[in-house]
Amino acid sequence: MSHTRWNISPPIHSDQAILSDVSPLILQLLYNRGISDPAEIERFLHVDDRSIFDPFLLSDMEEAVTRTQWAIQFGRKIAIYGDFDADGITATALLVEGLSALGADVIPYIPNRLTDGYGLRTDALDKLRQQDVGLIITVDNGITAIDEVDYGMAIGIDIIVTDHHIPLNTLPKASAVINPKRIDSRYPFADLAGVGVAWKFLQAMRKRCGLVEGDDSFLDLVAIGTVADMMPLVSENRYWIKRGLEIINTTKRLGLQEMFQCAGIKPGLIETSTISWSIGPRINAAGRIDSATTSYKLLLTRDGDEAKRLASDLEIKNAERLQMTTDLQKRAREQIIVEGTDRWLLMAGDCDYPEGITGLVAGRLADEFYRPVILMTVGQESTRGSGRSIREFNIMAALEQNADILLKFGGHKRAAGFTITTANLDALKQRLYNQACRELSSLDLRPHIDVDADIPLSLCGGDTFSQIQRLAPFGFGNPVPVFLSRRVQVIEAKAVGVQESHLRMRVKDNGVVWDVMGFGLGDHLKEVSKGIDIVYSMEIDRWNGEEKLRLKLLDFS
């Protein structure tokens, strides 16, 4: 019996398979990703600058550029008001670096997660006004800061909001509000990261200044922020990531060079998965443990000694973050089990839950239990919560329906946060439980694997892997292709690794033998029979300087 539910994509019809000279398997993969038009297929496979849209298609871009040019012309100080995660940090670095190159007097302001919280705050606006800041440009935040924008404008600071989070019914009354998710947006692609929106703004500024050369020099930052924030790697994002990875693999940024050295990351082999599992978490670690300023400085420093010190500091913070995550995951898991895992939405919290990692741990528990999970830091006066969801439940919409008792909230369909008066917490819990029950109780909520195609294992030979790589870079929205092959012959199977937690096999089909590795599947060794159905992806195993194609086992039956 399989350990997860397999969602097998329906095969394309024969008439769809003749849309181009691309192989039927690649056409199937493209079709599964919503790409079937011949022109779309050609653009997707070639990943060229035809994917780039005019930044002035974004609402209020003209107003934002005009106001910023005025500030530069008259020497007014500009503050980039960022966020403490990888998306916000890279966006802040991008605009500080980019606008400085255009002659702006620009400073960063990144709030502290632990003392300031997320987004615009009136006390921060007061501080910036005292520093003679005349223009604030938000990145990765601000779209829901209605009152704070009003306050800032009232004390004499012009504000431009650039954000990618879901807007409320009312937009802030800022000098300009740039967000591809605006209801009135004419922009062709809504799923830019915060750093992506900042990049479009900088593109517009450069375009207005007559600059085109060197446009790609910021794409390393765009790639890191976009992948770390789990934006879909399609359309514009796909182009930015592909070019950004090329730049990252030959980076001139001293801080990244030192980070790679500390983390054992090998330039030339950096992929989207490297950003997701190594680079992004390290950049995030500073803001989770202390101040995100460490990561910001690391991205921009031009001093070798400082780069070494900052990279070393981040490595220590990341190790601390890992330990804190492990501890909180165990504690929150125990609390959830005591309260019952049969609920359609799982919530846990206490007064000393560390705010910096509640979202991260909520995501891990959501994966484990396949339920929406909200973890909270409960205070005497107010409580902050961070939630991660499954694709069947829009957590941002759920919070929006409870806006009447929330002090503040924001986020995406799968990840959102809120602040609430602690006195109203029980009411919120009951409302969210009821809401989740209405939406999820009739669904099969087992963990699942999306399978691209049911194919004979023999089809994986030849140039199939190199053909699949034409769809790279892979990531959220463009996942690594997954296949199902039935009744393959098992030659050898054994548990390997620390505590024998992984499953290694050799399988045979049509005379061809494949190495197979199933990470975390070691406990299922006794379930392996001589003939099994396997769900897998294909990957390159690099070991001792050698490269070999193998199958990455995801499940079997």
N, C-alpha and C positions, 0 to 999 in steps of 0.2 A: 504494500500500500504506500502511496506517495505521502510525503510529510507536509506538503503544501497543496493548494489548489492550483491546477495548471490551466491558465487561460490561453488557449491555442487560437491564434489568429486564423480567420477563415482564409483559405487559399484564393488567390486572385483568379478571375475567369480567364479563359484562353484568349479572349479578345483584348483583355487588358495587358497580357504578356507580350503583345506585339507593338506596344507604344513606341519602342525605341530598340536600338541594337544592344541594350543592356541585358545581361543574363536574367532568366526568369527568377532566380533566387534573389538577386539584388533588387529586381522590380518588386518582389514580394516584400522585402525589407522596407523599401521606399513607400510602398502602399500602406504598410502598417503604421508608418509615420505621417500619414496623411498627404503623401506626395505622389500624385498619379498623372498630372498633366505633363506632357513631354517637355514644355518649356521650364516647368518647375524642376523636373528631374535633371535637366541639363544644368540649371543654375546651382542646384544642390550639390551635384557631383563635382563641379568645377570650382565652387567656393571663391568666386572672384568679386570685384568691387561693384558688380551689378546688384549685389545684396544690400548696398548702402543707400539709405534714404536721405533726402534733403533735410537737414536739421530744422529748417524754417517751416517745415510742415507741422512741427509741434506747436500747439497753442501757446501764445504769449512769448514765443521766442524772439520776435522782433522787439517787443517791449523790453525783454530782459537784456538783449544785446545793446540796445540804445542806452538803457540806464547804466549798464556797466561801462560802456565806452565813455559816458559822461564822467563817471567816477574816476576813471583812469586819466582822462584829459585834465581834470581839475585837481588831481592829486589827493582824492579822498580815500581814506583807509577802508579797505574791504576785508570783511571776516568771512571765512568759509566755515559754516557751522555744521559739523559732521556728526558722525555716530561712532560708537565704540566697537562695531564688528568689522569684519574684513571688507565688506562692501562699503561701509561708511568711511573707513580709514583710507582705502585706496581712492575713493572719490575725493576725499579731502586733499590727499597728496596730489592727485591729478590736477585739481583746480588751483591749488597753491602754486604748483610748479608751472602749469600752463599759463595762468594769468600773470604770474611774475615775469614770464618770458615776453609778455605783451606790454610790460611796463607798469603793471599794477602794483600798488602798495597793499600787499595782501598778507593776512595772518590766519593761522588755523585756530579753530576752537572746537575741541572734541570733549563733550561732557564725560564725566566719570560715572560709570554705570552704578557704582555703589553709593555715591554721595549725591549725584545729580539726577540720575534716572534718564530715561530716553527722551529725546526731542527738545524742542525749544522750551526754555524756562524764563520767566520774567526776571529772576535774579541774575541769570546769565546775560540777559539783554541789558540790564543796568550796568553790569561790569563792562560790557563791550562799549556802551555809550560813554562811560568814563574814560575809556581808552581812545575816544574820539573816532570810533567807527561810524561811518556814514552809510554803509551798505553791508547788509548781511546776505549771503547766498547760502541757503541750506542745501545739503546733499544727503540723500537717503533718509530724509525726515522732513516734517513741516506740513504735510498735506492735511493733517487733522488738527493742527495748532491754530484754531480759529481765534481764540481769545489772546494767545500769546502774540500772534501777528498783529492784531489790533493794538496791543500794548506797545509793541516795538515801533510801529508806525506813529503812535501817539507821542512817543518820547523823542521822535526825530530821526529814527533809523529807517531807511528804506529796506525792504526785505524782498528778495527773490527766492521763491520756493522751487527747488528741483527735487523731485521725489518719484518713487515708483510704487509706493504703497497705494492701497485702494482708497480713493477719496470718499468723504462723506457726501451727503446730499448738498451741503454748502461748502464752497471753496473758501480758503482764507482770502481776506481782502489785501493781498500783497501787491507790490508793484508788478509782479508777474508770477504766474504759477505754471511751471513746466512739469507735466506728468502725462505720459502716454496713455494712462488709464482714465483720463478725464472723459466724461460722457460726450463732450463736444469735440473730442480729438479727431483730427483727420489723419493722424500718423498711422502708417500701414502696419506697424508692429508694436504691440502693447507690452510685451514681456521683457523690456530692458531692465537690467539691474539698476540700483541707485548710481553706481559708477558709470553705467551705460548712459543714463540721462545726463549726468555731469559731463560725460564725453561729448554728447550731442551738443550741449551748450558751448563747450570749448571749441568744437568744430565750427559752430556758427560764428563765434568770436573770431576765430582764425580766418574763416571765409570772408567775413566783413573787413578784416584787415588785409585781405589779399594774399594770405599765406596758405600754401598747399603743401610745399615740401616739408618733410619731417612729421607729417600727420600721423604716421604709424608709431612714433617713438613713445607714445603713452599707452600702447595697446597691451603691454605687459600688465599694467595696473588694471586695465579694463578686464583682461582675462582672469586675473586672480579674484577680483571682486565678484565677477559674474558667476564663475564656477563655484566659489565659496558660498554664494547666496542661493545656489541651486536654481538658477534661472535656466529655462529651456534652451538648449544649444541648437537652435534653428534660426533661420532668417539672418538678420544682422548679427546676432550673438555668435552664430556659427563662424562668420567671417572674422569677427574680433578675436575669438578664441584661437582660431587657426593661426592668424598672424601673431597674436600675442604669445602663443607657445613658442613660435620661432624666435621671438625676441627674448623670452625668458630663458630659453636654452643657450643663449649666447649673451646673457645679461651683462651690462656694464654697471649696474647698480651695485655698489660695494656692499651694501647691507644684505642684499639677496645672495651675493656670492658667499658672504660669511655665514648666512643662515644655511645655505646648502652644505657648506663645509661641516657645520655643527650637526646637522641632521642626517648626514650621509646621503644627501640627494645628489645624484650624478647629472650634471648638465649634459644635454644631448639626449637624455632618456626621459626628460620630464614630459608627462602627459597630463590630461585633465584629472586623472586619478591621483597624481602627485599633488596637485593643488588641493583636491578634496581631502586627502588623508594626511598630508604633511605640511604643505605651505600654509593653507588656509587656517588650520587649527593653531599653528604657531602665531600667526598674525592676530587671531582671535584671543589667544591666551592672555595677552597683556591686559585687554579690556575686561576679561573675566576675573582676573586675579587682582588687578590694581588699576593702573591708568593706561589707556590705549595709546598715549603719547609715545611710548617706547616703540611700538610698531610703526607709527607714523614717521618718527625720526629715522628708523631703520630703512624705510623705503627711499628717503630723500638724502641721507647723509652722503657727503663727499669726502669724509675723513676716514681713513683706513682704521685708525685706532678706535674711533668711536663706533665704526661698523662692527668690529670684533666684540667690543664691550656690549653693544646692544643685542647682537646675535646670541651671545652667551647668556645674557639676562633673559632673553625670550626662551631659550632652551630650558633654563631653570623654571621659568613661569609655566612652560608647557608641561614639564614633569609634575609640577605642583597641581596644575589643572587636571592632569590624568588621574592623580591620586584622589583629588576631591571628587571627581566624576565617579570613580569607582565606589567611593564611600557613600556618596549621596544616592547612587543608583541602588545599592544594596538596601539602604535605609528606606528610600521611597518605595521600593518594591515590596519590602516587608509590610509597610503601612497599607499599601494597596491590597495586598493579599488578605490582611486582617479585615479590611473594610469590604472585601469581596470583589473578585475579578469578573463576576457575572454582570456587572453594570455595563451599560452601553457607552458610558464615558467615565474615565478613571481620574480621580483627583486626590492629591495628597499635599500636605504642607505642614509647616511648623515655624516657630519664630526664628529659628536659626538655619533655615534652608539658605545656602549661599546663592544670592540672586544671579551671580555671574554664570552659573552653570545649570540653572533650573531648566532652561529651554533645551539645552544639550541632552540632559538626562531624560527629559520628557520625550524627546525624539527616540531615544533608545528604548524606553519602555513602551512607546507607541508601536515600535517595530516588534517588540517581544510579544505583547498581548493583542496586537492588532485592534486597538481601540484608541480613540482620541484620549490624550493624557494632558492634564493640567497640573503643574507643580507650583506651589505658592510659598512666598515668604510672608508670614503672617505677623503684622505689627499690632500694637495696641490701638492705634488710630486708623492705619490704612494697611492694605495688603496688596502686594504685587504678585501677579501670576503670569506664567509663561506656558503656552500650550503648543503642542504639536499634534497633528491630526493625521487621519488616513484619508484616502482620496474620496471615500464615500461621504465625508462630513466636512462641510465648509466652516471651519472654526471662526474665521473672521465674520462671516454672516451671522453666526450664532451670537457673537459678542455684540454685533450691531443691533440685534433684536433686543438686547438688554442694556442699551445705551442709557436708559433712564436711571439706572442705579450704578453705572460705572463713572468714575472720575475721569478716566482716560483709557483709550484703547487704540490698537492699530495692528496692521500686519497683512498677511496673505491668507489664502484658502487653507493652507496646510500649517502655517506658523503664525501665531499672534500673541500679543501680550496685553495686559490691562492693569489698571490700578483701581481699587475699590475701597470705600470705607469699610473697615472690618465689621462694623455692625450690620452691613448688608451682605456679608459673605454667605451666610446660610441661605439667604433668598436666592442669590446667584447660583449656588450649587444646585438647589432644587430645580430652578428654571432650566439650567443646562442639562441636568439629568433627564428631565421630562422631554426636552427638545431632542436630545440624542436618542431617546427611546422611540419617539415618533418617527425619526428618520432612519434608524438603523435596525430596529427590532425585526423587520421582515427580510433582512438581507443575510447572506451567508458570509459572515465575517471571519473567515479563516485567512491566514497569510496566503498570498498567492504569488505565482510567478507568471509573468507574461511571456508566452512562447511565440516566437516569430513564425516558425514553420516546423512541420512534422516531416523529417527528411531521413533517408537512409544515411547511415554514418559514412558510407563510401563517398557521398557527395561532398564531404569536407576536404577531400584530397585535392591535389593539383594546385591551381592558383586561386582556390576559393577564398582562403584567408586574405590574400593580397587584394582580391576584389572587394571583400567586406571592408577592408581598411579605407576604401574610397569614401565610405560614409563617415569616417572619423573627422573631427574629434567627437568622442562619445561622452555622454553625460546626461543630466536631467533633460528630458524632452527628446533626446536622441540616444537611447540606451544602447549598450553593447548588445549586439544581436544574440538571441537565445534560441536554441534549437532542441527538438525532441527527436531522438532516434530510438526505435523499438527493437527489442529482442537482440541486443548486442551480446556477444559471448565474453564472459569474464574469464580471463586467464589467471589473474592473480589479484588478490585484495588483502590489504593489511592496514592496521591503524598505525599512524606515525606521528612524530612531533612530541612536544611537551605534553605529558599526560595522555599521549596517544589520542589527541583530540581531532586529528585530521585523517581522512580516508584516502589512501593511495591505491589505484587500481591500474591494471593493464587490461585493455579490452580489445577484442578482435572482431572485424566485420569485413567480409568479402576478401579475406586474405591479408588485410592491412591491420597492424597492431598500433594502438594509441596509448600513450600515457595519460592517466586521468588523476586529477587531484581535487578532492572535495574538502574544502576548509570547514572545520567545525562539524564534520559528519562522522568523526571517528566512532562515536557511540553507536552508530548504525551498522557496524561491520557485520554483525550476525545476521542482518537482514539481506545481505548480498547473496544472490543465487547465481547459478551458472549462466542464466540468461535474464537480462533485466532491461527495462526501459530507462533511458537516462535523459535528463534535461541539463543542458550545458551551454557554455560559451567557449570560444576559442581564444587562446592567449599564447604569448611567447614566454617561455620559462627561461630566465637568464640565470645561469649558475656557473661560477668559476670561469667566467669569460666566454662561455658557450651559450648559444641560443637554440632553443628547440621548441617546436610547436606542440602544444598539448591541449587537452580538454579540461576546462574548469567545471567540475561537477557541481550543480546547484541542487539537484534532487534526483531520486531514482525510485523505481517501483519494480 
